[in-house]
């Protein structure tokens, strides 16, 4: 994956709180999931089968979580506006690459109606290390990257990408990171479309699994259009090259965090009745479905 060296990056949609503790996002916000009073639903993305109800009570992730996922200890937040100015920066620095991916994903969805025919509204990504306070409650890096529907933000500790390889056996690489980010923005699309409340329960046929697989499909839809989506600033695509090798790394990352792979690795057996994200094969399948067709309509995992 390569970005246009001369393209201007917009870092305003990536808020950097690395090095901060419980980053100052106020609690509250809109509720999701049938309007239950006081319940703020967090959709954890590619990882553990995390119980969103634990956030409001100060709990941490459950399921296959195996470590702190702290992502290192940054002394202070970097100045992304100064550091990440052009595509060449994204080609050489990880945090700038995240800025560029966020720019590309949001540029695509801004020109694409959601499945419900609603227009796209921006959702920032919040970088943190260790722990963060969100509209869905306090969370730590243990839960992995996630989208909070109460404050419409994606939360990401960059240390997760190291764990994607070291703990879950993914090959990693720039597009594996891009897949994770695009998956989270898939949850934002679900929020805008009104389908996010359907992601409930456990088991291979549960709403939770169908929601996660749909977010994988939406990530594939973006990838299909990534090299043709014009950047709002220049009118040219921000991503100039996306090879089959890149796509294969995305598929590898999707499979690495399949429920069956994680359960076999960390509990020695597969228990489909507790799945919340789908199997490795299903995650590959639905990302591929979105990537091959590029059509939002083909991502109806609930049908």
Backbone torsions as a table, in degrees:
resi	resn	phi	psi	omega
1	UNK	NA	131.2	-179.1
2	UNK	-137.9	143.0	179.7
3	UNK	-103.2	153.8	175.1
4	UNK	-62.1	116.8	-175.4
5	UNK	-54.1	-35.7	-172.9
6	UNK	-93.7	-4.6	-177.2
7	UNK	-67.2	140.1	177.3
8	UNK	-81.1	132.1	177.7
9	UNK	-93.6	145.4	175.7
10	UNK	-109.4	103.0	-177.1
11	UNK	-87.6	2.9	-174.5
12	UNK	-68.2	-20.3	-179.5
13	UNK	-93.6	6.4	175.0
14	UNK	-122.3	113.0	-177.7
15	UNK	-99.1	125.1	-170.7
16	UNK	-103.9	110.0	176.9
17	UNK	-119.9	24.6	179.5
18	UNK	-62.9	135.3	-176.2
19	UNK	93.8	-13.9	177.2
20	UNK	-86.1	160.8	177.6
21	UNK	-113.6	125.6	-179.4
22	UNK	45.7	73.9	-161.5
23	UNK	-58.3	24.6	165.6
24	UNK	81.4	12.2	175.2
25	UNK	-81.6	124.3	-177.7
26	UNK	-67.0	149.4	175.8
27	UNK	-73.9	178.5	179.9
28	UNK	95.4	-148.4	-177.2
29	UNK	92.5	-177.9	-175.5
30	UNK	-72.0	150.9	177.6
31	UNK	-97.4	153.1	-178.1
32	UNK	-133.9	146.9	174.8
33	UNK	102.1	55.9	176.0
34	UNK	83.5	5.1	175.7
35	UNK	72.0	24.0	178.4
36	UNK	-61.0	130.5	-174.5
37	UNK	-63.8	127.3	174.3
38	UNK	80.0	-0.2	-178.4
39	UNK	-98.3	117.1	177.1
40	UNK	-105.0	116.4	-172.2
41	UNK	-92.3	123.9	173.8
42	UNK	-106.2	131.2	176.9
43	UNK	-98.4	102.8	176.0
44	UNK	-73.2	142.7	-167.2
45	UNK	-89.4	-91.5	-162.1
46	UNK	-101.4	21.7	-164.6
47	UNK	-125.0	-91.6	-152.0
48	UNK	-105.6	-1.4	-170.1
49	UNK	73.1	44.6	-173.4
50	UNK	-73.4	137.1	-179.9
51	UNK	-85.3	108.2	-176.2
52	UNK	-62.1	-25.7	-179.7
53	UNK	-64.0	-20.2	-178.5
54	UNK	-71.8	-22.9	-177.3
55	UNK	-61.6	-45.6	-175.8
56	UNK	-66.2	-16.5	-179.1
57	UNK	-109.7	13.5	177.2
58	UNK	78.0	13.5	-179.4
59	UNK	-78.2	177.5	177.9
60	UNK	-122.4	-179.9	-174.2
61	UNK	-63.3	155.7	177.7
62	UNK	-121.8	-179.9	177.5
63	UNK	86.4	-124.7	-171.3
64	UNK	-93.4	17.7	177.5
65	UNK	-61.2	132.2	-172.6
66	UNK	-128.1	3.4	-177.5
67	UNK	-169.0	-176.2	-174.5
68	UNK	-80.7	-30.7	179.4
69	UNK	58.7	38.9	-172.1
70	UNK	-71.9	-25.9	177.5
71	UNK	70.6	21.9	178.3
72	UNK	88.4	177.1	-177.8
73	UNK	-126.4	97.3	177.5
74	UNK	-81.0	133.2	-177.5
75	UNK	-69.7	-34.4	178.7
76	UNK	-153.6	158.4	-180.0
77	UNK	-68.5	137.4	179.0
78	UNK	-75.9	156.5	178.9
79	UNK	-88.7	91.9	-176.3
80	UNK	-62.8	-34.4	-178.9
81	UNK	-60.8	-37.0	-179.8
82	UNK	-83.1	-34.0	-174.2
83	UNK	-82.4	-35.4	-172.0
84	UNK	-115.4	84.7	-174.6
85	UNK	-104.5	-37.3	-175.3
86	UNK	-136.0	169.3	-178.2
87	UNK	-58.4	-30.9	178.0
88	UNK	-60.1	-34.1	176.6
89	UNK	-65.9	-38.4	178.5
90	UNK	-67.2	-29.7	179.1
91	UNK	-75.4	-12.1	-175.5
92	UNK	-122.7	-15.5	-175.4
93	UNK	-130.3	134.8	-175.6
94	UNK	-63.2	-46.7	-177.4
95	UNK	-65.4	-34.1	176.5
96	UNK	-70.1	-32.5	175.5
97	UNK	-63.1	-39.3	177.3
98	UNK	-63.1	-41.5	176.5
99	UNK	-57.4	-46.9	-177.3
100	UNK	-66.3	-38.9	178.7
101	UNK	-65.4	-43.9	176.8
102	UNK	-59.0	-43.5	177.7
103	UNK	-58.6	-46.4	-176.6
104	UNK	-67.2	-46.2	-178.5
105	UNK	-61.2	-44.7	-177.3
106	UNK	-72.9	-32.3	175.4
107	UNK	-62.6	-39.7	178.7
108	UNK	-66.0	-50.1	-176.3
109	UNK	-68.9	-25.8	178.0
110	UNK	-65.8	-28.7	180.0
111	UNK	-96.1	5.1	-176.2
112	UNK	-126.3	126.9	176.1
113	UNK	-69.1	149.2	175.5
114	UNK	-70.4	173.5	-179.7
115	UNK	-60.7	-24.1	179.6
116	UNK	-92.3	4.9	178.8
117	UNK	77.8	16.8	-179.2
118	UNK	-94.5	149.6	179.1
119	UNK	-74.0	157.2	-175.8
120	UNK	-83.6	140.1	171.3
121	UNK	-119.2	141.5	-175.0
122	UNK	-62.0	148.3	175.4
123	UNK	-138.2	116.5	-177.3
124	UNK	-75.8	157.5	170.7
125	UNK	-100.5	135.5	-177.7
126	UNK	-112.6	112.2	176.8
127	UNK	-85.1	135.5	179.6
128	UNK	-147.4	168.4	171.8
129	UNK	-129.2	131.3	171.8
130	UNK	84.6	-67.1	-176.5
131	UNK	-152.0	159.0	-177.2
132	UNK	-155.6	148.2	174.2
133	UNK	-101.8	127.8	-175.0
134	UNK	-126.8	172.8	174.4
135	UNK	-64.0	-16.5	177.7
136	UNK	-96.3	1.4	-178.3
137	UNK	114.9	-177.5	179.5
138	UNK	-78.4	142.5	178.8
139	UNK	-141.1	158.4	174.2
140	UNK	-116.8	172.0	179.4
141	UNK	-63.0	-17.4	-178.2
142	UNK	-59.5	-27.2	-176.6
143	UNK	-79.0	-8.0	-176.5
144	UNK	79.6	-178.4	175.8
145	UNK	-61.2	146.2	179.4
146	UNK	-154.2	161.1	173.9
147	UNK	-112.1	133.9	178.7
148	UNK	-108.5	116.6	-177.7
149	UNK	-76.2	-13.2	-180.0
150	UNK	-78.5	-28.3	178.2
151	UNK	-123.8	4.9	175.8
152	UNK	56.8	49.8	178.4
153	UNK	-132.2	149.8	169.9
154	UNK	-97.6	133.1	-179.0
155	UNK	-115.4	134.1	-171.7
156	UNK	-148.0	123.8	167.3
157	UNK	-98.9	118.1	-175.7
158	UNK	-61.5	-19.0	176.4
159	UNK	-62.0	-20.1	178.2
160	UNK	-59.1	-34.1	-175.9
161	UNK	-68.2	-30.5	172.2
162	UNK	-66.6	-41.7	-179.3
163	UNK	-68.4	-29.3	178.0
164	UNK	-56.5	-35.7	177.4
165	UNK	-88.4	-49.1	-172.2
166	UNK	-71.2	-34.7	-176.9
167	UNK	-101.1	-33.4	-172.2
168	UNK	-111.2	-1.7	171.3
169	UNK	78.8	11.1	176.5
170	UNK	-71.0	152.4	178.6
171	UNK	-74.8	-22.2	177.5
172	UNK	77.1	-157.6	-178.5
173	UNK	106.7	164.5	-175.7
174	UNK	-56.2	-41.2	-177.2
175	UNK	-76.7	-25.6	172.4
176	UNK	-60.6	-40.3	176.2
177	UNK	-65.5	-42.2	179.9
178	UNK	-62.7	-38.2	177.6
179	UNK	-59.6	-44.2	-179.6
180	UNK	-60.8	-47.6	-179.9
181	UNK	-61.9	-45.6	-178.6
182	UNK	-64.6	-34.7	175.8
183	UNK	-61.0	-43.8	179.8
184	UNK	-63.2	-40.3	177.6
185	UNK	-69.9	-22.7	170.5
186	UNK	-60.1	-36.8	176.4
187	UNK	-66.8	-33.9	176.5
188	UNK	-64.8	-39.8	176.6
189	UNK	-61.8	-40.7	177.5
190	UNK	-63.8	-36.4	177.4
191	UNK	-63.9	-46.4	179.5
192	UNK	-65.7	-33.1	-177.9
193	UNK	-81.3	-14.9	-179.0
194	UNK	86.7	8.5	-179.2
195	UNK	-91.6	-9.8	-174.3
196	UNK	-62.8	-28.3	-179.4
197	UNK	-71.1	-11.8	-179.4
198	UNK	-83.7	-6.9	-176.9
199	UNK	-84.3	72.3	-177.1
200	UNK	-125.2	162.4	173.6
201	UNK	82.8	179.0	177.9
202	UNK	-130.0	161.0	178.6
203	UNK	113.7	158.3	-171.6
204	UNK	-64.4	-20.3	177.5
205	UNK	-109.8	18.3	-176.4
206	UNK	-77.6	163.3	175.0
207	UNK	-63.5	-32.9	179.1
208	UNK	-61.4	-46.4	179.4
209	UNK	-63.4	-44.6	-179.3
210	UNK	-63.1	-35.8	178.5
211	UNK	-65.7	-45.0	-178.8
212	UNK	-66.2	-40.9	179.2
213	UNK	-66.0	-34.8	175.9
214	UNK	-65.2	-39.4	177.0
215	UNK	-63.5	-35.8	173.9
216	UNK	-62.2	-42.6	179.5
217	UNK	-63.8	-42.8	178.2
218	UNK	-61.6	-36.3	175.8
219	UNK	-62.4	-39.0	177.0
220	UNK	-66.3	-38.3	177.5
221	UNK	-59.5	-46.1	177.0
222	UNK	-59.6	-45.7	-177.8
223	UNK	-59.3	-37.2	177.9
224	UNK	-56.9	-37.3	-175.2
225	UNK	-101.6	2.8	-169.5
226	UNK	-59.7	-38.3	-176.3
227	UNK	-88.5	0.8	178.4
228	UNK	-120.6	-6.4	179.2
229	UNK	-75.0	119.6	-179.1
230	UNK	-72.5	138.3	173.7
231	UNK	-73.0	134.0	-177.7
232	UNK	-56.9	-31.3	-177.3
233	UNK	-75.5	-50.5	-174.2
234	UNK	-97.7	-20.3	-175.4
235	UNK	80.6	-1.2	178.5
236	UNK	-109.0	156.1	178.1
237	UNK	-61.7	134.9	177.0
238	UNK	-72.5	-38.3	177.5
239	UNK	-95.8	120.4	-175.2
240	UNK	-99.5	-18.9	-177.2
241	UNK	-146.1	128.8	175.3
242	UNK	-142.9	107.6	-172.8
243	UNK	-94.4	168.7	175.2
244	UNK	-63.0	-32.1	176.5
245	UNK	-62.4	-38.6	176.0
246	UNK	-63.2	-47.3	179.9
247	UNK	-59.6	-40.2	178.8
248	UNK	-61.1	-35.1	177.4
249	UNK	-69.2	-34.8	174.9
250	UNK	-66.0	-43.0	177.2
251	UNK	-63.2	-38.5	178.4
252	UNK	-63.9	-41.8	178.5
253	UNK	-65.5	-40.7	178.9
254	UNK	-61.3	-42.5	-179.9
255	UNK	-69.0	-36.7	-177.3
256	UNK	-60.4	-28.5	-178.4
257	UNK	-107.2	22.6	170.5
258	UNK	-66.1	145.8	-178.8
259	UNK	-56.1	-41.6	-177.7
260	UNK	-66.0	-39.6	178.8
261	UNK	-64.0	-46.2	-177.7
262	UNK	-65.9	-43.7	-179.3
263	UNK	-64.6	-43.1	179.6
264	UNK	-62.7	-38.9	-177.3
265	UNK	-71.4	-40.3	-170.5
266	UNK	-107.5	-13.3	174.6
267	UNK	-128.6	0.3	172.7
268	UNK	77.2	4.1	177.7
269	UNK	-156.2	161.2	-179.7
270	UNK	-106.5	127.9	-179.7
271	UNK	-124.4	88.5	-175.2
272	UNK	-59.2	-24.1	-177.9
273	UNK	-71.9	-6.9	177.5
274	UNK	-111.0	6.8	-177.7
275	UNK	-65.0	146.1	175.3
276	UNK	-130.1	-10.7	-175.0
277	UNK	-126.4	-18.5	-179.8
278	UNK	105.6	162.2	-178.3
279	UNK	-76.5	167.3	177.0
280	UNK	-58.4	-44.0	-179.2
281	UNK	-64.9	-40.6	179.8
282	UNK	-66.2	-39.7	-178.7
283	UNK	-66.7	-41.1	174.6
284	UNK	-62.7	-44.4	-177.0
285	UNK	-59.5	-46.3	-174.3
286	UNK	-76.4	-32.6	172.1
287	UNK	-62.8	-43.8	179.9
288	UNK	-62.7	-39.2	178.8
289	UNK	-58.5	-48.0	178.7
290	UNK	-65.0	-39.6	-177.3
291	UNK	-68.9	-40.0	-177.0
292	UNK	-70.6	-39.8	-175.6
293	UNK	-94.7	-32.6	-176.4
294	UNK	68.8	17.1	-174.2
295	UNK	-114.3	125.4	177.5
296	UNK	-59.0	-36.4	-176.6
297	UNK	-62.6	-21.9	-178.9
298	UNK	-83.2	2.6	-175.7
299	UNK	-103.9	22.7	-178.5
300	UNK	-82.4	81.8	179.7
301	UNK	-71.2	-14.6	-179.5
302	UNK	-83.4	-13.7	-177.8
303	UNK	-71.0	NA	NA
